[in-house]
Amino acid sequence: MYTQAYSARSISSGMVGFFRYLRSHGFLIGLRETTEALEVAHTSLVRDKHRLKTALAALCCTSREELALFDRLFAAYWDTSPMDLAERKNQVTVRGQVRSKINTSLVLLGRGKGTGKEEEEATSVSGANAEERLRETDFSKIREIDEKPLEQLAERLFREFAVKMRRKLKATRKPGKVHLARTVRKSIESGGDPLKLFYTTRKLKKRRLVILLDVSGSMDKYSFYLLRFIYALKQEFSNLEAFVFSTRLISITRALRNMKLDSVLREVSHFASHWSGGTRIGECLRDFNRQYSKYVLHGSPAVIILSDGLETGNPVLLGSEMIKIRRRSKVLIWLNPLKGMKDYQPLAGGMKAALPSVDEFRAAHNLKSLLELEDLLTHV
């Protein structure tokens, strides 16, 4: 890994090295930010180090603490002008040295040839095409050879997902009303000019989330990854209630709080292996309303149901129980893996009965579809 820009062979590879350098110090930046930074590197911004730093900081920083750290890392890495790495037609000048030009953008995309070290760095930054393919592959179509890489990618992305949600929540919190007495008292020090406004603090409500996950046979390929997603959400929603269902309903809230992910997966697999007879969503929701709704639906929490909607019971019962849940929830979200299929239509009896009570109907068939829920869950 480059620790200073002059070690790179071009402005592109220098930028790639800088983003790896930032990640090694805890910055959560990935392919999108790296790609945008490479675009910045080939604009006039690169001629002005201050403007370049401002542009890159806007891409990478989400807090004052990160901005302070970014300033130090930028100074340490770009100890020479970025223009000293300027790419020319057939050569690259690095502190007066002439070297052969490497097309780093091609290496980033997994094409073209580069020297061993640079090729390795570019591949690890982008995850190459393999990572993007895994993000977009339907869970039900994952080959055996891809299962382990996908598990590792899902674990990393879901962890980053939880961190990003936490940062976004902090950024969107608005201050309360201006605290006039404190502002006036402080303004005396500056001759009566209110140079700084003080605000009253607002007590934030605990964010509450209720999740019901279908673990029936038709959901087998999806429920493993969806459960991992729920486990990641637990890191952000301290007040999270979770249930799994097929022919009957079981709470896994305590298991999520007290066990590691592998233990939760084993326990859920044990439950599911003893169930048969398809999915009785309506009956399970009825059990939920009778046994748990009084305790977990108070205060209008957000409710998420993860299911393909393939009901083997009575669709009318499903529809009536959905109405009861909707009345007591702030928002009711249904995530259906089948919605990610081309030309999918919710024509099954169970899904048609549920939809009138649903506020948001989304896909949940691959990593990309789950990560796109960030904005939705931030505002529940």
N, C-alpha and C positions, 0 to 999 in steps of 0.2 A: 504493500500500500504506500502511495506517495504521501510523504509528510510535509513536503514543500513543493511549490509549483515548478521550480526549476528542474525538478526530477522528471517532469513529464516531457513528452515529445511534441505536444501540440496543445493549443488552447482547449480543444475538445477533451483530450485525455487528462489535461490539467483540471478541467471542470469535473470530470468523472472522479478523479482522485480526491478533489475537495469534498465532494458529496459523500464519498466513503469515509473521509476524515471526520466529517460532521456526524455521520452515523456511529462512528466508533466512540463519540462523546455523547451519545444518547439522543440525537435528533431522530425523530420518526419521519423520514423522508424516503420516498421510493421512486418508482419508475416515472410517474407523472412529473414530479418535481425535477428529476434529473433531465428528462426530455426538454422541459421548459427552460432549464438552465443552459442546455446546449444551444437552444435557439437564441437565448440572450447573448451567449458567447460569440455569436456571429452577427451581432448588431453593433452599432456605434457606441453602445454602452461600455464596451470593453475598453474603449480609449480613455475612459475616466474611471479611476479606481473607486472613487467615492460613489459615483452613480451605479457602478457595478455592484458594490457592496449593498447599496440600498435595494436594488432589484432582487438580489439573491436573498437578502434578509426577509423581504416580503414573501418569498416562496417558502422559506424554511422556519420562520419564527412565529410562535403563537402566544408568547408571553414576554414580559419585560426580562425575566430571568434568562430565557433563551436568547433574547436579543443581546444581553450583556455578554453571555458566553460566546455567541456568534461573533461579536466584535473582536474578541481575543483570538478566536480560532482563525478568523479571516486574516488578521494581522500576522499571525504566526505562519500561515500557509502561503499567502500571496506576499512574500517578502520582497518580491520584485514586481514590476508593473506587469499586468496581464498582457500588455502589448508585446512584452519580450517573448511571449509564446505565440505571437501572431502567425497564422498559417498563410503561406504563400503558395503559388501555383505548384511548384515542384519541390519545395523544401520548407523546413521549419527552422526558425532561428530560436535557440534557447541560450540566452546569455552569450551571444556571439558564435555559438557552435552551429554547424550545418549538419542536419540529420535527415534521413529519408522520411517522407511524410507517411503517416499511418491514418487511414480512414476510420477513426474511432467510431463514428456513427454506424458504420457497417458492422463493426465488431460487436457493438451494443445489441444489434438486431440478430446476432448469431450468424452473420454473413461476412465474407471477406477474410483476410488473413492479417494477423497482428503478431507481434513478438509475444512470447510465452507469458511474461508477467503482466503485460498490459491486457492481453486477451483474457487472462484469468480475472483481472479486476473488473473489466467491462461486463463480463458474463455474470459475475456475482452481483453487480449493481442492478442490472435489469432483471435478473432471474432468467434471462434469455427468453426464447419463445416458449420453452417448456412450462415456465410458471404461468404465463398468460393463458396457455392452453388449459392448464389445470384449473385456473380460475373460472373458465367458461365452460368446462365439461360438466354435463349433467351427472349428478352423483350416481344415478342408476346405470350409467354407461362407463364408469371408471374401470379400467382394466386392472387385473391383479398386480401387474408390475408397477402401476401408478398409485396403489393404495397407500404405501408408506410415505412417498413424497407428498401426497395430498394431505395426509394426516399432519405431517410436519408443517406444511404451508398453512393449513387451516388453523393450527394452534398459534402460529405466529401472527397471522392476519387478524384472528379474533382477539388476540391480546392487544394488538395495535388499535383495533376497532374500539375496545373499551376505553383505552387511553384517550383516543381522539374525541370520543363522546364526552369524557370528563372535561377535557380542555374546552370543547365547544360550549358546554354548559356554563363554565366559568366566564367565558367571553361574552355570553348573552345575558348574564345576570345584570339587571339594571339597578342603579342605586335608588334609594328611596327619596323622599322629599328633602329639600335643602334644610339643614339644621341652622336656622337663622341665628340663634344665640351664640352658638359655637363659632360660626363664621364671623360674626361681628367682633367677638372677643379676640379672635386671631388676627383680624384686620388692624387692630390697634398697633401691632408691631410694625406695620407697613404704612403708618400714617392714616389709617382709615380706609385704605384701598383693599377690597376683598380679593387678594391675589389667589386665594385658594378657597374653594367651596367645600364645606363639610356636609355630609348627608346623614339622614337617619337610616339606620339599618333595618332591613325588612327580614323577618323570620321566614326562611324558605321551608316550604313543605317537603317532607320526605317523598321522593319519587317512588311510586308504587306500581308494580307490574305483576300481572297474573298470566301464566302461560299454561296452555293445555296442549300436550304433544301426542299425536297419534303414533303408536308403535305397532300397529297391526302389520300383517304380512305384506300388504300392498305398499306399505311405507318403509319396509325393511331397509332398502338401499339408502333412504334419505334420513331416517330417524337417528342413525349413528352420528352424522354430521350436525344435524339440527340440535341434538342434545349437547354437542360441544359448543354450539352457538349459545344455547341457554346458559351453559356454565360460564361462558365469557360475560354474558349480560349480568350475571350475579355479581361480578366485580364492580359494576356501576350501580345497579339497583339493589341497595342493601335491603330493601323491603320487597323481596321477590317471592312469590308463591308459585310453585311449579307442580304440574300433574302430568302423568302419562295415562293413556287409555287405549283400549281396544274393545274387548267385550266387557270390561269393568274399569273403574277409575281408581288410581292409586296416587297419593301425594308423595312427591319426592323432595319436598322442600327441605326437610331435615337432612336428607342424604346430601343435598347440594351444599348445605352449610357445614356439615361435619366430615365429609369424605373428600378424597381426592378424585379427580375426574375418572381415572381408571376404575376405581371402586364403584362409582356411580354407574358407569357403563356396564359393569358386571352385574350389578343389582337389577338394573332395568332389563338386561338381557335375560336374567333369571325369571323375572315377572312375565316377560313376553313369551318365553318358551312354554309357559303353562297355559297360554290363552289360545283359543281356536274359535272358529265359527264366524270369521270376518270381523267387520267393524260395526259396533252398535253405538254410533255417535250420540244419537238422541237419548238413549238410556243412560249413557255416561254423563251427559250434560245434565240430565235430570238428577242423577246422584250428586253431581257437583252442586246444583242449586239447593238440594235438600240438606246436604251435610256440611257444605263449606261456604256457600255464598254469604251467609250471615257474618262470617268472620273475615273473609278475604275480599269481599266486594264493598265493604263500607268505605266511605270517602271517595267513591267513584274512581277507582284505579283504571289504568289501561289494561285491556285484556287481549291476549294474542292466542289464536287457535292455529296450530300447525297440523294440517291434515289434507289429504287428497279429496276428502268429501265423498268417498265411495261408501255410502251408508247401506248396510244390509238389514237395518231395522226399519222403523216407521219414519218416513221423511216428515210427516205432519208433526210428530213428537219433537223431532229435531228443530223444526221451525218455531214451535211454541217455546221451547227451552231457550233458544237463541234470543227471543224477544225479552225474556226475563233477565238474561245476562246483560243485554244492551241497555235496559232501563237503569241498571245499577252501575254502569261503567262510564268512564269519561270518553273512551273511544274503544271500538271493537275492531280488531284487525284479524283478517284471515290470510294466512300464508299457505299457498297450495303449490306443491312441486310440479303438478301437472300443468299449471299455468305457464310454465316455461317452455312447453312444447308448442311447436308451430301449429297454428290454426286451432288451438285448444278452445273449446266452448264449454262453459259450465252447465252441461245439459243433464248430468246425473241428478236423480231425484233429491239426494241429500244436499248437494251443493246449491241447487235451485231453491230449496226451502230455506237455506241459511242466508243467502245473499241479501235479502231485503233488510236484514238487521246489521249487515256489515258496513263499516265506515270506510275501510281500506281493504282492497283485495289485491294481493301481490303474489309474485312468484317466489319460490324458495327452493330452486332446483340445483343451484351451484353456488360456489363461493361468491361470485360477482353479485348475484341477486341478493344474497344476505348482506354483503357489505353496503349495498345501495340503500339499506334500511336505516342508515346512520341518521340522516336528516329527520326521518319520520319518528324515530325513537327518541331523538333529542328533545322533541317538542311534545311528547306525550305527558 
